[in-house]
């Protein structure tokens, strides 16, 4: 089981990026995918998750209304569309997979099984 993030980069404040989480070794429909980020000197933060079993999505308050998570089961890929980016969004972004149904709370409390290596997003001030 493997997940690999891509799509990070440098973007100006107010700009947009779309991150991808490519899954291999498992069927996306059987797993939940979560997005996290960790900024230098800060704790890891759970941002969003999608449960392919029923299509449910969850968002942290810090990104609600700006970030959108979606899944393309045919491509076995989950996306995180990030709009209206701010300097405080600068962080390494990770996706993770778990066989259990996920919410923001469960992601943070119990963690997830399989993690990618992350992709860096930089929004300069």
C-alpha positions as CSV (number, residue, x, y, z in Angstrom):
1,X,0.0,0.0,0.0
2,X,1.4,3.3,-1.0
3,X,0.3,6.9,-1.3
4,X,2.3,9.6,-3.1
5,X,1.6,13.3,-3.0
6,X,2.4,15.8,-5.7
7,X,1.5,19.3,-6.8
8,X,3.2,21.4,-4.2
9,X,5.1,24.5,-5.1
10,X,5.4,28.2,-4.6
11,X,2.2,30.2,-5.0
12,X,1.4,33.9,-4.3
13,X,-1.1,34.9,-1.7
14,X,-4.6,34.5,-3.0
15,X,-3.5,31.9,-5.5
16,X,-4.5,28.3,-5.9
17,X,-2.9,24.9,-6.1
18,X,-4.2,21.4,-6.5
19,X,-2.5,18.6,-4.7
20,X,-2.8,15.0,-5.8
21,X,-2.6,11.9,-3.7
22,X,-2.0,8.8,-6.0
23,X,-2.8,5.5,-4.4
24,X,-1.3,2.2,-5.3
25,X,-1.6,-1.3,-3.9
26,X,-5.2,-0.9,-2.8
27,X,-8.5,0.2,-4.1
28,X,-9.5,3.7,-3.2
29,X,-13.1,2.8,-2.7
30,X,-12.1,0.7,0.3
31,X,-10.2,3.4,2.1
32,X,-10.5,6.8,3.6
33,X,-7.9,9.4,2.5
34,X,-6.9,12.2,4.8
35,X,-4.9,15.4,4.2
36,X,-2.6,16.8,6.8
37,X,0.0,19.6,7.0
38,X,2.8,20.4,9.2
39,X,4.5,23.8,9.3
40,X,7.9,24.4,10.8
41,X,7.8,24.4,14.5
42,X,4.1,23.5,14.6
43,X,2.1,20.3,15.3
44,X,0.7,18.3,12.5
45,X,-2.8,19.5,11.5
46,X,-5.6,17.5,10.0
47,X,-7.2,19.4,7.2
48,X,-9.7,17.2,5.3
49,X,-10.7,13.7,4.6
50,X,-12.9,11.8,2.1
51,X,-14.5,8.4,2.6
52,X,-14.9,6.7,-0.7
53,X,-17.4,4.3,0.9
54,X,-20.1,6.9,1.0
55,X,-18.4,10.0,-0.5
56,X,-18.5,11.9,2.8
57,X,-16.0,14.7,3.3
58,X,-14.8,16.6,6.3
59,X,-12.9,19.8,6.7
60,X,-11.0,21.6,9.5
61,X,-12.3,25.1,10.3
62,X,-9.0,26.6,9.2
63,X,-9.6,25.5,5.6
64,X,-13.4,25.2,5.3
65,X,-14.6,27.2,2.3
66,X,-11.2,27.4,0.8
67,X,-10.1,23.8,0.3
68,X,-12.0,21.0,-1.5
69,X,-11.3,17.3,-1.4
70,X,-12.4,15.0,-4.2
71,X,-11.7,11.5,-5.5
72,X,-11.3,10.0,-8.9
73,X,-11.7,6.3,-8.3
74,X,-10.9,5.5,-11.9
75,X,-7.5,7.1,-11.5
76,X,-7.1,5.9,-7.9
77,X,-6.3,9.5,-7.0
78,X,-7.6,12.0,-4.4
79,X,-7.2,15.7,-4.9
80,X,-7.0,18.7,-2.6
81,X,-8.0,21.9,-4.4
82,X,-6.6,24.8,-2.4
83,X,-7.9,28.3,-3.1
84,X,-7.3,31.7,-1.6
85,X,-4.0,30.6,-0.2
86,X,-2.4,32.6,2.6
87,X,1.1,32.7,4.0
88,X,0.0,30.7,7.0
89,X,-0.9,27.8,4.6
90,X,2.9,27.3,4.1
91,X,3.7,23.8,5.2
92,X,4.5,20.3,4.1
93,X,1.3,18.6,3.0
94,X,0.7,14.9,3.5
95,X,-1.9,12.5,2.5
96,X,-2.6,9.3,4.3
97,X,-4.9,6.2,3.9
98,X,-6.9,4.1,6.3
99,X,-9.3,1.3,6.1
100,X,-11.5,2.9,8.8
101,X,-14.1,5.6,8.2
102,X,-12.4,8.9,8.9
103,X,-13.4,12.3,10.3
104,X,-11.1,15.2,11.2
105,X,-11.4,14.1,14.9
106,X,-10.6,10.4,14.2
107,X,-7.7,11.3,12.0
108,X,-6.1,13.4,14.7
109,X,-7.0,11.1,17.6
110,X,-6.1,7.7,16.0
111,X,-3.8,8.6,13.1
112,X,-3.9,6.7,9.8
113,X,-2.3,3.6,8.5
114,X,-0.3,4.6,5.4
115,X,1.4,7.9,4.9
116,X,3.1,9.6,2.0
117,X,6.3,11.6,2.2
118,X,4.7,15.0,1.7
119,X,4.8,17.8,-0.7
120,X,5.9,21.4,0.2
121,X,3.6,24.3,-0.3
122,X,5.0,27.8,0.1
123,X,3.0,31.0,0.2
124,X,5.3,33.9,0.7
125,X,4.2,36.9,2.9
